[in-house]
Amino acid sequence: MLQVSQKAPEFTMQAVMPNGEFKQINLTDYKGKWVVLFFYPLDFTFVCPTEITSFAKHYAEFQKLGAEVIGVSTDSAYSHQAWIEGKLGKLPYPLASDLIKSVSRDYNVLLEAAGIALRGTFIINPEGILEWQIVHNTGVGRSVAEVLRALAAIQTGDLCQADWSVGEKTLSK
């Protein structure tokens, strides 16, 4: 079972890139960078676009922290492309297709009976080690601000108290 402090599972997926082109992406493509990998259930739904556009809205903040964002669902890359072009609008990060569901399975977010992913968010450090994960049901959208806070806290390398915010002292300093 996947656990924080372990090597994050490798993956290869077809993705729709920010320029609209299809490209195979791998976790190793991001070696040396922080990665925020988030899974969502389905394209063309109600909660998912609010999360995808929130990650897009905060993308510059992730970049300031040296992180790349990748969205993943079990939909096809063609479905992603149609959704981007028809509703979502241009995204600054790739949406990847886990059509065969192996990556969702490896990250323990796959609802086998439904064939879709739970809402899972994973922060992977530049060495490919899983630093943070949160997985929850499909009906409640995640807080992208909390993902940013967690990433910044992890990057301090210090002990960070509950409700710590960027700019506050950590418990170690």
Secondary structure, DSSP 8 states (H G I E B T S, - for coil): ---TTSB----EEEEE-TTS-EEEEEGGGGTTSEEEEEE-S-SS-SSHHHHHHHHHHTHHHHHHTTEEEEEEESS-HHHHHHHIIIII---SS-EEE-TT-HHHHHTT-EETTTTEE-EEEEEE-TTSBEEEEEEE-TTS---HHHHHHHHHHHHHTS---TT--TTS--S--
